[in-house]
Amino acid sequence: MKDINKLIGKKSGLLTAVKVVKAEDGEKLLCKCDCGNEKLVKPEYFKYGKVKSCGCLLSKSKIKDIKGQRSGKLTAVKFTGKIENHSAIWLGKCDCGNEIEIESSDFTSGRIKSCGCLRSESHIKDLTAVDVN
């Protein structure tokens, strides 16, 4: 495509063309997706709207609703609209009051159980049982 540089700054779907990159199979556009990810796209696919996202649109259509589910001290509040590592990012509310963003896979597997406050609590020593005599 001879006028590839004219596509820089243009938008196609959720993608914005950032710069031209030389690849093994020719020049491609490095595009930034609205979800934050980057994707290399053939210029003609970008120009004619054949590629509309980094793949997150497909992922978003497959997102499992975990709103209200609990993992340890966390409750899933809402989907943030972000996708990272092919996993939906949810806002989690901790029983201590803090909120964190967490990948749904970490939430549903139970790998993350708090905002970090559980880790802090495990380092607190109970000084009420210490004999000072």
Summary of the structure (lengths in Angstrom):
residues: 133
radius of gyration: 22.2
end to end distance: 84.5
largest distance: 85.9
contacts: 357
relative contact order: 0.12
helix: 22%
strand: 37%
